[in-house]
Amino acid sequence: MSRLAPTRLTPPRHRLLQALGLCLAAGAVYVGCASDPKQPSGASSPDGPDASDASDASNAPGDFLSDDPEQGGYEWGSAGTGGDDGSGGAPSDTPPEDQGANAPSDAIERAHAFQTAGNRFYSFVSGLAVVDGAAPDQTRLLGRYRTHDLSRGMYLRGNIVYGLTFRRDIDRFTTHYDYSSRLLALDVSDPAAIRQVGEIRVPGEVTDSYVIGDVLYLVSQENGACTDCGAQPRTTITSFDISDAAGAVKAVGHLAFEDPTQGAGSAPRHTVSVSEQRLYVAIPGADPTSTSDIQVVDISAGTGTMRLGASLHGLGSISQRWQMNESGGVLRVLARAYPSATLSTFTVASADSVTPLAALELQLPADALQGARFDGAHAFAYSSSATANLVPLDLTDPAAPKQAGAVTVPGEVLHIDPRGNRLYVRHEVGTEPRLHVSTFDVSDVQSPALLVDAPFEGRTLGWSQSTLQFAEPEGLLFVPFLDSSDRALKLFDWTKDSLEPRGTLPYGAVFQKQQRWLSLGTSALTSFDLSDRDNPRATADLQLTRPIESTIATGEYLVRRVAASNALDLSLEIVRKNAGDSFTPEGTLAIPVQGAENGYLRLGSMHADGSMIYFEHQARVHGTGSPEAPRVSVVDLSDPKAPRLVAQDALPMPMTETALAASAVIDSGSAEVFVGKSLIRRHLDASETVMEGLAGAGAVAAVGDRHVTIDVVDFSSPTTPSTSTLEWDDAFGQTGLIAHQGKLYSSHYEPAADGRVRFYLDRIDVTDPAHPTVEKTNIPGSLLGIDPDTGLLLTMTYTRHQEPATYEECHTEHGYANFAAGSCEWFSYTLNLVDASGVVELKSSLPLEGNRPPSEVAIGHGVAYVRFGTRYAPDHVVRGWKVDLVSGFSTGKLESRELDLNGLDLTGALSIVPNGRYAMISADDYSSVLDVTTPGSPRLGPQLHLGFPEDVAYDDQQFYVSLGEEGVATVPLQVE
């Protein structure tokens, strides 16, 4: 790469203005170079020279300049930082896929999210929860166990729960994924102290499982790019011996089926069906319309041993397990043999002897086939056709199967459930949210007769959540549907010949206990009195999980804010700090929310001032730009057992924030800060100035006029808050608000005449909330933070460079760079330690190595954590997270050392929460405590598998990690 002395550039924004004979004064454009820029309301004169008076590039004493960080029209970051967002997810709460009449025999058990045994109920959704249901109106939680993964169902055998989980963590620094499943053995003999007694990791994603006798068969899909996976996408079947009553699990057999039609990163397209003696594995063709083969697998030994048997070829496309079914020694296969669907039958003498019997081409387009259910000597297929969309099949003679005509069901068939001589069909009619459940008499499969059609208001759920639940002696049917934005169950009076819609229950698995019905859902177990079926009455409600979004520590208590991610339910729970995860809070308070039923919440941070709690919230509606006005709730915790909503005030300003667009300035601080009893919010409004005369009329100069608004809301009188405002139009790169010793600080920059800029420290005084003031002082660089111990500022200056280079050279050498017309341009960054208590003094500077801009700078006591994101070069080499620990605040000389984070799994999003001389470092669902009491010898604690943090609060003793549905984890401030 050719080398020239780097050249300082004049950014295009300033070149444009200079060409027009204009000059910049404090961020505004003035013709004739006026020298009296506007000052913010209530502001004093700046301590540094006014930008309009500067006529040269030299630094006079106390005059600090920097290259312009404005990115203007450049395409900075084309090879820049990777996103910092995590790629985890909340645990799956989807019940097991319905099998209807396709379900295996009673000897074959499928995994379920919910189980019952005696007086105990088990839920395996967000981890494992065990409930005592002996008294249905007084249910109580006996114990929980966190898994931190997506649940894939469980099996209950004695005192052992065998739980299946799946996790998908993108490794941002390689081409692979942490993409694996786990089989957990959990001892629940003492539900209050559930113990993991076994764990086996299985590469790929578990997609299915069965238990036959004492053997568990687990089906997993590997995409060829996951941890410990094969190079080619494949489906694996692994058998495990689970006969040990103590929970010991032993792998027995393993088969792998590659899918050469799929590239690395794509899922294989095999599907697996099961009988007591055999597995049937459909091997896909080259594309979805190609014929599939079936590989028969012998499992008749009953020990977990698996042996390949016969192979069947040319059967049409098979992509779902409902297309294969063995019954009475006959294999039935319903395939998409384009252009039509085809039913094939085979005599099965053994896994090695599978003989064709018959093949029937159906009067059903292959593309229209949506699903089917086999039921003994009959089968029923349904299609997406507008007419003849329900097709009965007569399999009484497997050697001569017949299509018994067709039935037109109004609308779209969503789900069918054969039960003897009755067929239940759930279908959706029209565009209105209206579902139907219809009963057909199929005593004569040649001519099904509609007996009853029962419509009700609601929308459909996904296919895998469509299980109909029948309670035969009681004559009840429970139908899942979507009621507004919530899943629910529609209750029907049911006989073989009648259906009558009644009331509604929460979505979940339904059980009867004594005189009560219980709905075991993803987050709660609710008991109901159904004596009035039109109006089910809840008699008890036990929360199994709580979506704890954030916490705040105050005095002896921890305040938990409970808020679902996609609803308007909001409440506070007060627990003692030593019981942060307790399910029995000492006090609770529901927070009223104004908004539509299908809305969601946006929440601001919580703030404690004595016994008062303040926080901002706003109801929004999906897909609309008209949110409700933001509100601040003021809560009195004088009596923690009876918290009281003192006021809930609508705010006149929006709850929105504009990022520092088109700027290399590293933002810091917050858009929202509480100081005492006042809420202070920063708002940025960007606009572009249209300039004429260069590239023709209407050419846009990237001037980016920045209007800054600081709103101060005083809650000294909570029921009658007062608002005051600071505004100015001459600030670029306005950073967030930082509170220090009761005052607020921010920074911005203003253009100088030579194309460079001056940064200013903004001191915002809200001592008198009705009359806030701001004072600006010229400082070297943008404000990153303030050391709580010394009060010294940590700032950053920006230096722009240029040299000739090819595109590859530019981005390989300077990953965060702009390339244009053979010229490579990039920034370098310098940290500064600044004393601004009197005359501004630059005490120390520390250039950052390379030219990677920090993704985040967090300030602790006497230290700063400078986090760098990923860096991508044209050769796709990715350099991982890097965190520098910066110290020297007390000595006045900055020092830096890279933290050794080898003990932490850094494949996901990284966050750092300082707390005095400690910090919580989290990457996806793994966290560690860092001790920097001695900055020269930082100590990283053991890796903790806590789960995915939604928020981290702290006091002087411990961290409180909010984990959403998985509760709160408490971590002491210590490294052992």
ZAMARGU-4260 file (C-alpha; in steps of 0.2 Angstrom, whole numbers, plus 5000, padded with zeros to 4 digits):
<rodrens>
0) 5000/5000/5000 | 5007/5017/4995 | 5011/5029/5009 | 5009/5047/5010 | 5009/5059/5024
5) 4991/5059/5030 | 4982/5075/5024 | 4969/5084/5035 | 4953/5086/5026 | 4940/5099/5025
10) 4924/5090/5026 | 4912/5092/5011 | 4899/5102/5021 | 4912/5116/5025 | 4919/5115/5008
15) 4902/5119/5001 | 4899/5133/5013 | 4916/5141/5009 | 4913/5140/4990 | 4897/5150/4993
20) 4906/5163/5002 | 4897/5159/5019 | 4904/5156/5036 | 4898/5146/5051 | 4894/5154/5067
25) 4889/5142/5081 | 4881/5130/5070 | 4870/5142/5060 | 4873/5149/5043 | 4875/5168/5042
30) 4877/5178/5026 | 4891/5192/5028 | 4899/5182/5043 | 4888/5189/5057 | 4897/5187/5074
35) 4882/5186/5086 | 4876/5169/5086 | 4860/5164/5096 | 4863/5159/5114 | 4852/5146/5123
40) 4839/5153/5134 | 4846/5157/5151 | 4864/5154/5145 | 4879/5164/5150 | 4894/5169/5138
45) 4905/5154/5134 | 4922/5153/5143 | 4931/5149/5126 | 4932/5160/5111 | 4917/5162/5101
50) 4918/5151/5085 | 4914/5166/5074 | 4930/5175/5080 | 4942/5162/5075 | 4952/5165/5059
55) 4966/5153/5060 | 4969/5135/5064 | 4981/5137/5078 | 4977/5133/5096 | 4978/5148/5107
60) 4979/5145/5126 | 4962/5138/5131 | 4957/5136/5113 | 4953/5118/5109 | 4949/5112/5091
65) 4946/5095/5083 | 4943/5089/5066 | 4925/5089/5061 | 4917/5072/5065 | 4903/5075/5053
70) 4901/5061/5041 | 4891/5071/5029 | 4888/5062/5012 | 4902/5049/5015 | 4897/5031/5016
75) 4906/5028/5032 | 4905/5011/5040 | 4903/5001/5024 | 4915/4989/5032 | 4911/4995/5049
80) 4905/4989/5066 | 4894/4974/5068 | 4878/4977/5077 | 4878/4976/5096 | 4861/4968/5097
85) 4860/4951/5104 | 4852/4936/5095 | 4844/4927/5108 | 4826/4925/5112 | 4813/4922/5125
90) 4810/4904/5129 | 4797/4896/5117 | 4779/4894/5125 | 4772/4884/5111 | 4763/4868/5116
95) 4768/4852/5107 | 4762/4850/5089 | 4745/4842/5088 | 4745/4825/5080 | 4726/4822/5081
100) 4722/4804/5074 | 4740/4803/5067 | 4747/4802/5085 | 4757/4787/5089 | 4749/4773/5099
105) 4749/4774/5118 | 4765/4765/5119 | 4773/4780/5111 | 4775/4795/5121 | 4777/4813/5114
110) 4786/4827/5123 | 4774/4840/5131 | 4776/4857/5139 | 4764/4852/5153 | 4762/4837/5163
115) 4752/4831/5178 | 4756/4818/5191 | 4745/4816/5207 | 4742/4833/5215 | 4757/4841/5205
120) 4757/4850/5189 | 4773/4853/5179 | 4776/4867/5166 | 4791/4867/5155 | 4790/4883/5146
125) 4802/4896/5154 | 4812/4883/5163 | 4803/4871/5174 | 4789/4875/5187 | 4782/4863/5199
130) 4765/4867/5207 | 4755/4859/5221 | 4737/4857/5215 | 4730/4847/5229 | 4718/4862/5233
135) 4713/4869/5216 | 4708/4886/5224 | 4725/4887/5234 | 4738/4882/5221 | 4756/4886/5226
140) 4772/4886/5217 | 4784/4872/5225 | 4799/4876/5215 | 4807/4882/5198 | 4823/4878/5188
145) 4830/4890/5175 | 4837/4883/5159 | 4840/4899/5149 | 4836/4890/5133 | 4820/4888/5122
150) 4810/4873/5128 | 4806/4859/5117 | 4795/4849/5129 | 4798/4836/5143 | 4795/4819/5149
155) 4790/4814/5167 | 4796/4798/5174 | 4794/4796/5193 | 4804/4810/5201 | 4814/4814/5185
160) 4809/4827/5172 | 4818/4824/5155 | 4818/4841/5147 | 4823/4846/5130 | 4830/4863/5126
165) 4837/4872/5111 | 4848/4887/5110 | 4854/4898/5095 | 4868/4910/5098 | 4876/4918/5083
170) 4895/4918/5085 | 4899/4935/5078 | 4917/4932/5075 | 4917/4915/5065 | 4905/4908/5052
175) 4898/4896/5065 | 4884/4897/5077 | 4882/4890/5095 | 4867/4881/5089 | 4864/4866/5099
180) 4851/4856/5110 | 4852/4849/5127 | 4843/4834/5136 | 4842/4838/5154 | 4838/4826/5168
185) 4831/4835/5183 | 4827/4827/5200 | 4811/4835/5206 | 4809/4824/5222 | 4811/4840/5232
190) 4803/4853/5221 | 4810/4867/5232 | 4828/4861/5227 | 4827/4854/5209 | 4843/4847/5204
195) 4851/4844/5187 | 4857/4826/5188 | 4862/4824/5170 | 4865/4833/5154 | 4869/4828/5136
200) 4872/4841/5122 | 4866/4836/5105 | 4872/4846/5090 | 4859/4856/5080 | 4841/4859/5084
205) 4830/4846/5092 | 4814/4845/5081 | 4805/4830/5087 | 4807/4816/5100 | 4798/4800/5106
210) 4799/4789/5121 | 4795/4770/5118 | 4798/4760/5134 | 4814/4765/5142 | 4821/4773/5126
215) 4821/4791/5121 | 4823/4795/5102 | 4828/4812/5098 | 4828/4820/5081 | 4839/4834/5077
220) 4843/4845/5062 | 4860/4852/5059 | 4863/4866/5046 | 4881/4862/5042 | 4887/4879/5051
225) 4883/4875/5069 | 4894/4870/5084 | 4900/4852/5083 | 4889/4849/5067 | 4894/4840/5052
230) 4900/4850/5036 | 4884/4845/5027 | 4866/4849/5032 | 4859/4833/5040 | 4846/4825/5051
235) 4852/4815/5066 | 4842/4802/5076 | 4850/4798/5093 | 4843/4785/5106 | 4845/4787/5124
240) 4843/4774/5138 | 4832/4783/5152 | 4829/4767/5162 | 4839/4773/5177 | 4827/4779/5191
245) 4840/4791/5197 | 4841/4800/5180 | 4857/4794/5173 | 4856/4795/5154 | 4866/4784/5142
250) 4867/4787/5123 | 4864/4771/5114 | 4863/4773/5095 | 4866/4787/5082 | 4861/4789/5064
255) 4864/4803/5052 | 4856/4807/5036 | 4864/4820/5025 | 4854/4832/5013 | 4866/4836/4999
260) 4853/4847/4991 | 4855/4860/5004 | 4870/4872/5007 | 4879/4876/5023 | 4868/4886/5034
265) 4852/4879/5027 | 4841/4866/5037 | 4840/4849/5030 | 4823/4843/5024 | 4821/4826/5031
270) 4805/4821/5041 | 4803/4807/5053 | 4788/4796/5057 | 4787/4783/5071 | 4779/4767/5075
275) 4782/4755/5090 | 4794/4744/5080 | 4800/4756/5066 | 4806/4773/5061 | 4802/4780/5044
280) 4814/4794/5037 | 4809/4803/5022 | 4824/4808/5011 | 4820/4823/5001 | 4823/4825/4982
285) 4833/4839/4974 | 4819/4852/4976 | 4802/4853/4984 | 4793/4845/4969 | 4805/4830/4967
290) 4801/4813/4973 | 4807/4807/4990 | 4813/4791/4996 | 4809/4783/5013 | 4822/4774/5024
295) 4815/4761/5036 | 4824/4760/5053 | 4822/4745/5064 | 4820/4749/5083 | 4811/4733/5087
300) 4825/4727/5099 | 4818/4740/5112 | 4835/4744/5119 | 4839/4759/5108 | 4848/4750/5095
305) 4844/4756/5078 | 4847/4747/5061 | 4844/4752/5043 | 4831/4742/5035 | 4822/4743/5018
310) 4822/4758/5007 | 4807/4764/4997 | 4810/4775/4981 | 4800/4787/4970 | 4785/4791/4981
315) 4783/4809/4977 | 4787/4824/4989 | 4786/4821/5007 | 4790/4835/5019 | 4779/4833/5034
320) 4777/4818/5046 | 4758/4818/5044 | 4761/4811/5026 | 4767/4794/5033 | 4758/4783/5045
325) 4759/4764/5050 | 4744/4755/5056 | 4740/4737/5057 | 4755/4731/5048 | 4752/4743/5034
330) 4762/4759/5029 | 4751/4773/5021 | 4760/4787/5012 | 4751/4803/5006 | 4764/4812/4994
335) 4764/4826/4983 | 4767/4817/4966 | 4766/4832/4955 | 4754/4837/4947 | 4742/4827/4959
340) 4743/4820/4977 | 4746/4801/4978 | 4741/4789/4991 | 4752/4773/4992 | 4751/4758/5004
345) 4764/4745/5009 | 4763/4729/5018 | 4776/4729/5032 | 4782/4712/5038 | 4797/4719/5046
350) 4809/4733/5044 | 4818/4723/5030 | 4802/4718/5021 | 4791/4732/5015 | 4781/4727/5000
355) 4770/4739/4989 | 4752/4736/4989 | 4743/4750/4980 | 4745/4768/4973 | 4730/4779/4971
360) 4731/4796/4962 | 4719/4808/4971 | 4708/4821/4963 | 4718/4834/4973 | 4731/4845/4966
365) 4748/4842/4974 | 4751/4861/4978 | 4734/4862/4986 | 4737/4848/4999 | 4739/4856/5016
370) 4737/4842/5029 | 4729/4825/5033 | 4724/4814/5047 | 4725/4795/5047 | 4712/4786/5058
375) 4712/4768/5057 | 4703/4762/5041 | 4700/4780/5036 | 4710/4796/5032 | 4705/4814/5028
380) 4715/4826/5018 | 4712/4844/5017 | 4717/4857/5004 | 4719/4876/5001 | 4706/4874/4987
385) 4690/4885/4988 | 4679/4870/4984 | 4681/4851/4987 | 4694/4856/5001 | 4690/4841/5012
390) 4694/4824/5004 | 4689/4808/5014 | 4699/4792/5010 | 4693/4774/5012 | 4707/4762/5018
395) 4697/4748/5023 | 4705/4737/5010 | 4724/4743/5009 | 4726/4735/4993 | 4712/4745/4985
400) 4711/4762/4994 | 4697/4774/4987 | 4694/4792/4987 | 4677/4794/4993 | 4672/4810/4985
405) 4675/4827/4992 | 4667/4840/5004 | 4667/4859/5002 | 4670/4867/5019 | 4666/4886/5018
410) 4682/4896/5020 | 4699/4889/5024 | 4702/4873/5033 | 4714/4876/5047 | 4713/4859/5057
415) 4704/4843/5057 | 4702/4830/5071 | 4694/4813/5067 | 4686/4804/5083 | 4677/4788/5078
420) 4663/4792/5067 | 4664/4810/5069 | 4676/4823/5061 | 4679/4840/5069 | 4684/4854/5057
425) 4691/4871/5062 | 4690/4883/5048 | 4690/4902/5045 | 4677/4911/5034 | 4679/4928/5025
430) 4691/4942/5030 | 4682/4946/5047 | 4689/4938/5063 | 4677/4924/5063 | 4681/4906/5066
435) 4670/4890/5064 | 4670/4873/5072 | 4660/4861/5062 | 4655/4843/5066 | 4653/4830/5052
440) 4646/4812/5053 | 4658/4801/5044 | 4649/4784/5048 | 4648/4783/5029 | 4665/4789/5024
445) 4658/4789/5006 | 4646/4804/5010 | 4651/4814/5026 | 4636/4824/5032 | 4637/4841/5041
450) 4629/4840/5058 | 4632/4857/5065 | 4642/4873/5062 | 4646/4884/5076 | 4654/4901/5072
455) 4662/4912/5085 | 4672/4928/5085 | 4691/4926/5085 | 4706/4924/5074 | 4716/4909/5070
460) 4732/4903/5079 | 4747/4895/5071 | 4745/4877/5065 | 4755/4870/5079 | 4744/4878/5092
465) 4728/4872/5086 | 4725/4857/5097 | 4707/4854/5101 | 4704/4848/5119 | 4690/4836/5123
470) 4682/4832/5140 | 4670/4818/5136 | 4661/4814/5152 | 4658/4833/5155 | 4653/4837/5137
475) 4666/4851/5135 | 4677/4856/5120 | 4691/4869/5122 | 4696/4877/5105 | 4712/4888/5104
480) 4710/4905/5095 | 4717/4923/5095 | 4706/4935/5105 | 4711/4952/5101 | 4730/4951/5104
485) 4729/4937/5117 | 4728/4918/5115 | 4713/4910/5123 | 4702/4895/5123 | 4684/4895/5117
490) 4673/4884/5128 | 4659/4874/5119 | 4645/4863/5126 | 4649/4847/5116 | 4640/4831/5111
495) 4643/4820/5096 | 4629/4829/5087 | 4629/4847/5094 | 4641/4861/5098 | 4636/4877/5107
500) 4649/4891/5110 | 4650/4897/5128 | 4663/4907/5138 | 4682/4910/5136 | 4697/4904/5146
505) 4715/4908/5146 | 4725/4898/5133 | 4734/4883/5140 | 4732/4864/5144 | 4716/4861/5153
510) 4714/4849/5168 | 4700/4845/5180 | 4703/4844/5198 | 4689/4841/5211 | 4676/4853/5206
515) 4687/4865/5197 | 4695/4867/5180 | 4712/4872/5178 | 4721/4881/5163 | 4740/4878/5164
520) 4747/4891/5152 | 4764/4898/5148 | 4765/4910/5163 | 4750/4906/5175 | 4740/4892/5182
525) 4722/4898/5184 | 4707/4889/5193 | 4690/4891/5186 | 4672/4887/5192 | 4662/4882/5176
530) 4645/4880/5184 | 4640/4895/5173 | 4649/4890/5157 | 4645/4907/5149 | 4654/4916/5162
535) 4669/4906/5169 | 4674/4912/5186 | 4692/4912/5191 | 4694/4906/5209 | 4713/4906/5210
540) 4727/4912/5199 | 4745/4907/5202 | 4759/4916/5192 | 4772/4904/5186 | 4783/4917/5178
545) 4783/4936/5178 | 4790/4946/5164 | 4802/4957/5175 | 4808/4970/5164 | 4819/4980/5176
550) 4822/4983/5195 | 4828/4997/5206 | 4836/4995/5224 | 4830/5007/5237 | 4833/5005/5256
555) 4830/4987/5261 | 4819/4984/5246 | 4820/4980/5228 | 4806/4987/5216 | 4802/4975/5202
560) 4794/4982/5186 | 4783/4969/5178 | 4779/4972/5160 | 4775/4960/5146 | 4785/4964/5130
565) 4769/4964/5119 | 4755/4970/5130 | 4749/4985/5141 | 4750/4976/5157 | 4761/4985/5170
570) 4764/4983/5188 | 4776/4985/5202 | 4781/4972/5215 | 4791/4976/5231 | 4802/4962/5238
575) 4816/4962/5251 | 4833/4963/5243 | 4838/4946/5250 | 4822/4939/5241 | 4824/4947/5224
580) 4817/4932/5215 | 4802/4929/5227 | 4785/4924/5220 | 4777/4932/5235 | 4780/4950/5235
585) 4777/4960/5250 | 4768/4973/5240 | 4760/4975/5223 | 4753/4989/5213 | 4745/4989/5196
590) 4749/5004/5185 | 4735/5010/5174 | 4739/5012/5156 | 4730/5022/5143 | 4730/5014/5126
595) 4722/5002/5114 | 4720/4983/5118 | 4732/4978/5105 | 4746/4990/5110 | 4763/4988/5118
600) 4773/4998/5131 | 4788/5009/5129 | 4796/5012/5146 | 4809/5024/5153 | 4821/5020/5168
605) 4815/5020/5186 | 4821/5033/5198 | 4821/5033/5217 | 4820/5049/5228 | 4818/5044/5246
610) 4802/5034/5247 | 4796/5040/5230 | 4798/5030/5214 | 4796/5039/5197 | 4796/5032/5179
615) 4790/5036/5162 | 4779/5025/5151 | 4770/5027/5135 | 4757/5016/5126 | 4759/5013/5108
620) 4749/5003/5095 | 4757/4991/5082 | 4759/4999/5065 | 4753/5016/5069 | 4762/5033/5072
625) 4750/5039/5084 | 4755/5034/5102 | 4747/5039/5118 | 4755/5054/5127 | 4769/5048/5138
630) 4765/5048/5156 | 4775/5048/5172 | 4769/5038/5187 | 4774/5043/5204 | 4773/5030/5217
635) 4774/5031/5236 | 4783/5017/5245 | 4782/5023/5263 | 4773/5007/5266 | 4781/4994/5255
640) 4767/4982/5259 | 4754/4995/5252 | 4762/5005/5238 | 4752/5020/5233 | 4750/5028/5216
645) 4752/5047/5220 | 4750/5054/5203 | 4751/5049/5184 | 4754/5064/5174 | 4754/5066/5155
650) 4769/5074/5148 | 4768/5088/5134 | 4784/5082/5126 | 4786/5066/5115 | 4795/5051/5122
655) 4806/5049/5106 | 4825/5052/5103 | 4835/5056/5088 | 4852/5048/5087 | 4868/5057/5082
660) 4865/5054/5063 | 4879/5056/5051 | 4892/5059/5064 | 4907/5050/5071 | 4904/5057/5088
665) 4903/5044/5101 | 4886/5047/5110 | 4886/5045/5129 | 4874/5048/5144 | 4856/5046/5142
670) 4841/5054/5134 | 4832/5054/5150 | 4839/5058/5167 | 4830/5061/5184 | 4839/5073/5196
675) 4830/5074/5213 | 4812/5076/5209 | 4814/5082/5191 | 4814/5073/5175 | 4825/5080/5161
680) 4824/5074/5143 | 4835/5078/5128 | 4827/5080/5111 | 4837/5082/5095 | 4828/5088/5079
685) 4839/5087/5063 | 4835/5096/5047 | 4844/5099/5030 | 4847/5116/5022 | 4843/5116/5003
690) 4857/5126/4994 | 4856/5131/4976 | 4869/5135/4963 | 4881/5120/4965 | 4874/5104/4957
695) 4859/5113/4951 | 4844/5119/4960 | 4839/5109/4975 | 4856/5102/4979 | 4857/5097/4997
700) 4871/5103/5008 | 4873/5091/5023 | 4873/5105/5035 | 4861/5096/5047 | 4855/5110/5057
705) 4853/5103/5075 | 4839/5110/5086 | 4842/5104/5104 | 4828/5104/5117 | 4830/5101/5135
710) 4814/5098/5145 | 4813/5099/5164 | 4798/5093/5172 | 4797/5096/5191 | 4787/5084/5202
715) 4789/5093/5218 | 4771/5094/5218 | 4767/5077/5210 | 4749/5081/5206 | 4753/5097/5198
720) 4770/5096/5189 | 4778/5111/5181 | 4788/5111/5165 | 4802/5122/5158 | 4812/5121/5143
725) 4829/5126/5136 | 4831/5127/5117 | 4845/5131/5105 | 4849/5129/5087 | 4868/5130/5086
730) 4873/5113/5092 | 4880/5098/5082 | 4884/5081/5090 | 4874/5084/5106 | 4878/5070/5117
735) 4867/5063/5131 | 4864/5069/5148 | 4876/5064/5162 | 4871/5068/5180 | 4885/5072/5192
740) 4883/5079/5210 | 4866/5086/5206 | 4870/5094/5190 | 4869/5089/5172 | 4882/5089/5159
745) 4882/5086/5140 | 4893/5092/5125 | 4891/5098/5107 | 4902/5105/5094 | 4901/5121/5083
750) 4911/5124/5067 | 4926/5134/5066 | 4930/5145/5051 | 4944/5134/5045 | 4934/5118/5043
755) 4938/5111/5060 | 4926/5112/5075 | 4926/5117/5094 | 4918/5105/5107 | 4909/5113/5121
760) 4905/5106/5138 | 4886/5110/5142 | 4883/5113/5161 | 4865/5112/5164 | 4859/5118/5180
765) 4842/5112/5186 | 4844/5118/5204 | 4829/5129/5201 | 4818/5118/5189 | 4807/5132/5184
770) 4822/5142/5178 | 4836/5130/5171 | 4851/5137/5164 | 4865/5131/5153 | 4883/5137/5152
775) 4895/5131/5138 | 4914/5129/5140 | 4926/5125/5126 | 4935/5108/5130 | 4946/5096/5120
780) 4933/5084/5112 | 4916/5077/5116 | 4911/5072/5133 | 4911/5053/5137 | 4909/5053/5156
785) 4914/5060/5172 | 4924/5051/5185 | 4914/5051/5201 | 4929/5051/5212 | 4939/5065/5205
790) 4926/5075/5195 | 4938/5074/5180 | 4931/5073/5162 | 4934/5059/5150 | 4933/5066/5132
795) 4937/5061/5115 | 4945/5070/5100 | 4943/5065/5082 | 4957/5066/5068 | 4952/5063/5050
800) 4966/5056/5038 | 4967/5053/5020 | 4979/5043/5009 | 4979/5035/4991 | 4973/5017/4992
805) 4963/5003/4983 | 4946/4998/4990 | 4954/4982/4997 | 4969/4991/5005 | 4957/5004/5012
810) 4946/4992/5021 | 4959/4979/5026 | 4970/4992/5034 | 4956/5004/5040 | 4940/4994/5043
815) 4930/5009/5048 | 4934/5020/5033 | 4927/5028/5017 | 4934/5024/5000 | 4930/5036/4985
820) 4940/5038/4969 | 4956/5030/4975 | 4956/5039/4991 | 4955/5031/5008 | 4948/5042/5022
825) 4947/5037/5041 | 4947/5043/5058 | 4958/5041/5073 | 4953/5043/5091 | 4961/5051/5106
830) 4955/5050/5124 | 4958/5065/5135 | 4958/5068/5154 | 4951/5085/5157 | 4950/5096/5172
835) 4935/5109/5169 | 4933/5114/5187 | 4941/5131/5183 | 4952/5136/5168 | 4950/5121/5157
840) 4966/5110/5158 | 4971/5095/5147 | 4979/5084/5159 | 4983/5069/5149 | 4979/5061/5131
845) 4979/5043/5126 | 4977/5039/5107 | 4967/5023/5104 | 4976/5009/5095 | 4971/5007/5077
850) 4956/5016/5071 | 4942/5006/5078 | 4929/5018/5085 | 4922/5013/5103 | 4905/5006/5103
855) 4902/5011/5121 | 4912/5020/5135 | 4906/5016/5153 | 4913/5025/5168 | 4916/5017/5185
860) 4925/5024/5200 | 4942/5029/5194 | 4941/5018/5178 | 4933/5018/5161 | 4928/5003/5151
865) 4930/5007/5132 | 4922/4993/5122 | 4925/4990/5103 | 4914/4981/5092 | 4917/4969/5078
870) 4927/4974/5062 | 4924/4967/5045 | 4937/4967/5031 | 4935/4961/5013 | 4943/4944/5017
875) 4929/4942/5030 | 4941/4940/5044 | 4932/4946/5060 | 4940/4953/5075 | 4930/4950/5091
880) 4925/4961/5105 | 4939/4971/5113 | 4937/4980/5130 | 4951/4992/5136 | 4952/4997/5154
885) 4957/5015/5156 | 4964/5021/5173 | 4974/5035/5179 | 4961/5047/5184 | 4968/5049/5202
890) 4986/5052/5195 | 4981/5063/5181 | 4989/5052/5168 | 4978/5040/5158 | 4984/5022/5156
895) 4976/5008/5146 | 4976/4989/5146 | 4966/4977/5136 | 4955/4966/5148 | 4957/4947/5147
900) 4940/4941/5144 | 4945/4923/5139 | 4934/4917/5153 | 4918/4923/5146 | 4909/4917/5131
905) 4909/4932/5119 | 4899/4925/5104 | 4885/4937/5107 | 4881/4955/5112 | 4892/4962/5125
910) 4886/4974/5139 | 4896/4982/5153 | 4887/4989/5169 | 4900/4998/5181 | 4896/4998/5199
915) 4910/5007/5209 | 4926/4996/5208 | 4916/4982/5200 | 4907/4979/5184 | 4895/4966/5177
920) 4900/4960/5160 | 4887/4951/5150 | 4887/4942/5133 | 4870/4935/5128 | 4865/4924/5143
925) 4883/4923/5151 | 4889/4935/5163 | 4904/4938/5175 | 4909/4950/5188 | 4925/4960/5185
930) 4935/4967/5200 | 4945/4982/5196 | 4950/4987/5214 | 4968/4986/5207 | 4966/4993/5189
935) 4983/4986/5185 | 4977/4968/5190 | 4959/4966/5186 | 4951/4950/5191 | 4937/4942/5181
940) 4925/4931/5191 | 4918/4914/5185 | 4906/4913/5170 | 4888/4913/5176 | 4874/4906/5165
945) 4861/4918/5171 | 4850/4920/5156 | 4847/4935/5144 | 4848/4951/5155 | 4835/4964/5151
950) 4841/4976/5164 | 4855/4977/5177 | 4852/4987/5193 | 4864/4987/5208 | 4868/4994/5226
955) 4884/4994/5236 | 4882/4975/5239 | 4876/4966/5223 | 4869/4967/5206 | 4851/4963/5202
960) 4849/4956/5185 | 4832/4956/5177 | 4829/4941/5166 | 4811/4944/5160 | 4801/4928/5162
965) 4815/4919/5171 | 4814/4932/5186 | 4828/4941/5194 | 4846/4934/5198 | 4856/4942/5212
970) 4875/4942/5210 | 4886/4948/5225 | 4900/4961/5222 | 4914/4949/5224 | 4926/4939/5214
975) 4932/4923/5222
</rodrens>
